[in-house]
């Protein structure tokens, strides 16, 4: 009996050492594949919207004093939900942002909390505010959408500064961990002058352990859908 207990103990120690490493290796392979599938669907949905509404340059994202363009944005959102076969959607968030968007435990790649009011106000973050739309897909992924202007009179200055009409945060496994930007949460945007959704950042400078991880979507694509960081 003692030998069996010792053997079980050794197995337990080995499992405790190896399983986390195996999970990390699995995520590095599986997450980019899952992200590619969701991103591809977003591109198809965007093309459908372009075919119906025309070039995004002509969309009504300017008159944020009234609510008329907010309704227009809402129609765009609903169309995305239809094209992506979302199982649930939220048309408007509230100040308890994470209730309608990402998990409250979400952190940046550098370990800092994703929820940062001062950082959001200065244009560094996209994780605050009450003017988001979110949808949950059948595979458990969550997509949170922001429009630069027109959401109940609000203005998303981080997007305005980057000349974006909208931003998309893709959490490929929803509320499940690790909830880390650059690991299972990735940022994209619809930029001015473009008809397609592209990675949120123009470079890969913050896709490292010292950075926020917002540019990891671009790095994964550049590395042929591999998580090499």
C-alpha positions in Angstrom: 0.0 0.0 0.0 2.8 2.4 0.9 4.4 1.8 -2.5 1.2 2.6 -4.3 0.8 5.8 -2.3 4.4 6.8 -3.1 3.8 6.0 -6.8 0.6 8.1 -6.8 2.4 10.9 -5.1 5.1 10.9 -7.7 2.5 10.9 -10.5 0.8 13.8 -8.8 4.0 15.8 -8.6 4.9 15.1 -12.2 1.4 16.0 -13.3 1.6 19.3 -11.3 4.9 20.1 -13.1 3.9 19.1 -16.6 0.2 19.9 -17.0 0.7 23.7 -16.9 3.4 23.5 -19.5 1.2 21.3 -21.7 -1.7 23.7 -21.3 0.5 26.6 -22.3 1.7 24.7 -25.4 -1.9 23.8 -26.3 -3.0 27.4 -26.0 -0.2 28.7 -28.2 -1.4 26.3 -30.9 -5.2 26.4 -30.4 -5.8 30.1 -29.7 -4.4 31.5 -33.0 -6.5 28.9 -34.9 -9.6 29.9 -33.1 -8.8 33.6 -33.6 -8.3 33.1 -37.3 -11.7 31.4 -37.6 -13.5 34.3 -35.8 -11.5 37.0 -37.6 -12.3 35.4 -41.0 -16.0 35.5 -40.1 -15.7 39.2 -39.2 -14.1 39.9 -42.6 -17.0 38.2 -44.3 -19.5 40.2 -42.3 -17.7 43.4 -43.1 -17.8 42.6 -46.8 -21.5 42.0 -46.6 -21.9 45.4 -44.8 -19.8 47.1 -47.5 -21.9 45.5 -50.2 -25.1 46.8 -48.6 -24.1 50.1 -47.1 -21.2 51.1 -49.3 -17.7 52.3 -48.3 -17.3 52.9 -44.6 -16.1 56.4 -45.5 -19.8 57.2 -46.3 -21.3 55.8 -43.2 -22.9 58.2 -40.7 -20.4 58.4 -37.9 -20.1 62.1 -37.5 -23.2 63.6 -35.9 -22.7 62.4 -32.4 -24.8 65.3 -30.9 -28.0 63.5 -31.7 -29.0 59.8 -31.5 -29.8 59.3 -35.1 -26.4 57.9 -36.0 -26.5 55.8 -32.8 -29.5 53.9 -34.3 -27.5 53.5 -37.5 -24.6 52.1 -35.6 -27.0 49.7 -33.8 -28.2 48.4 -37.1 -24.6 47.7 -38.1 -24.2 45.9 -34.9 -27.3 43.8 -35.3 -26.1 42.9 -38.8 -22.8 41.7 -37.5 -24.7 39.6 -34.9 -26.7 38.0 -37.7 -23.8 37.3 -40.0 -21.8 35.8 -37.1 -24.6 33.7 -35.8 -24.4 35.2 -32.3 -26.5 33.4 -29.7 -26.9 36.6 -27.5 -26.2 40.3 -27.9 -26.3 43.5 -25.8 -27.3 46.6 -27.7 -26.0 49.0 -25.1 -23.7 48.6 -22.2 -23.6 50.6 -19.0 -20.9 52.0 -16.6 -20.4 48.5 -15.2 -18.5 47.8 -18.4 -17.4 44.2 -17.8 -21.0 43.2 -17.1 -21.6 43.7 -20.8 -18.2 43.1 -22.3 -15.1 41.2 -21.2 -14.5 39.4 -18.0 -13.8 41.6 -14.9 -10.5 39.6 -14.4 -9.1 40.7 -17.8 -5.5 41.9 -17.6 -2.9 43.2 -20.1 0.0 41.1 -21.3 2.2 42.9 -18.8 0.0 41.8 -15.9 -1.6 45.1 -15.3 -5.4 45.3 -14.9 -7.1 46.0 -18.2 -9.6 48.3 -16.4 -7.8 51.6 -16.2 -9.9 54.8 -16.4 -7.0 57.2 -16.7 -5.4 55.1 -19.4 -8.6 54.9 -21.4 -9.1 58.6 -21.2 -5.6 59.3 -22.6 -6.2 56.9 -25.5 -4.1 53.9 -24.3 -7.0 51.5 -23.5 -10.2 50.3 -24.9 -11.6 48.6 -21.8 -13.7 51.3 -20.1 -16.9 53.1 -20.8 -20.6 52.4 -21.2 -20.8 52.6 -25.0 -20.0 49.2 -26.2 -22.0 46.5 -27.9 -21.2 42.8 -27.2 -22.2 39.5 -28.7 -21.5 35.9 -27.7 -21.0 33.4 -30.4 -22.0 29.7 -30.4 -18.4 28.6 -29.8 -18.3 30.6 -26.5 -16.3 33.6 -27.9 -17.3 37.1 -27.1 -16.9 40.1 -29.5 -17.1 43.6 -28.0 -17.7 46.4 -30.4 -17.1 50.1 -30.0 -18.1 52.9 -32.4 -15.9 56.0 -32.5 -18.9 58.3 -32.4 -22.6 58.3 -32.0 -23.2 56.0 -29.1 -25.6 58.0 -27.0 -23.7 61.1 -27.7 -20.4 59.6 -26.6 -17.1 59.9 -28.3 -14.4 57.2 -28.1 -11.3 59.4 -28.3 -8.9 56.5 -28.5 -10.6 55.6 -31.8 -10.8 59.2 -33.0 -7.1 59.6 -32.5 -6.4 56.4 -34.5 -8.8 57.5 -37.2 -11.0 54.4 -36.6 -14.7 54.1 -37.1 -15.0 51.0 -34.8 -13.0 48.7 -32.7 -13.5 45.0 -31.9 -12.2 43.1 -29.0 -12.3 39.3 -29.6 -12.2 37.1 -26.5 -12.0 33.7 -28.0 -13.1 31.8 -24.9 -15.4 34.3 -23.2 -15.3 34.4 -19.4 -12.9 31.4 -19.2 -9.3 32.1 -18.2 -6.6 33.2 -18.9 -8.4 36.5 -19.9 -5.2 38.1 -21.0 -4.9 40.6 -23.8 -2.6 39.1 -26.3 -3.3 35.5 -25.1 -7.0 35.0 -25.5 -8.2 38.6 -26.1 -7.2 40.4 -29.3 -7.9 43.9 -30.7 -8.9 44.8 -34.2 -10.4 47.9 -35.8 -12.1 49.4 -38.9 -9.8 52.3 -39.9 -10.6 55.3 -42.0 -9.6 54.8 -45.6 -10.1 51.0 -45.3 -13.0 48.8 -46.2 -11.7 45.9 -44.1 -11.2 45.1 -40.4 -7.5 45.2 -39.5 -5.3 44.6 -36.4 -5.8 47.5 -33.9 -2.1 48.5 -33.8 0.0 49.4 -36.8 3.1 47.7 -35.4 3.9 44.9 -32.9 5.7 47.1 -30.4 3.6 46.2 -27.3 3.3 42.5 -27.9 5.7 41.5 -25.2 5.8 41.0 -21.4 6.4 44.7 -20.8 3.5 45.8 -23.1 -0.2 45.9 -23.1 -0.6 43.2 -25.8 -2.9 45.3 -28.1 -0.6 44.6 -31.1 -0.5 40.9 -30.7 -3.3 40.4 -33.2 -1.0 41.9 -35.8 2.0 39.8 -34.7 0.0 36.6 -34.9 -1.1 37.4 -38.4 2.5 38.4 -39.4 3.8 35.1 -38.0 1.3 33.1 -40.1 -1.2 32.5 -37.3 1.3 31.4 -34.7 1.8 32.7 -31.2 5.6 33.2 -31.2 5.9 35.4 -28.1 
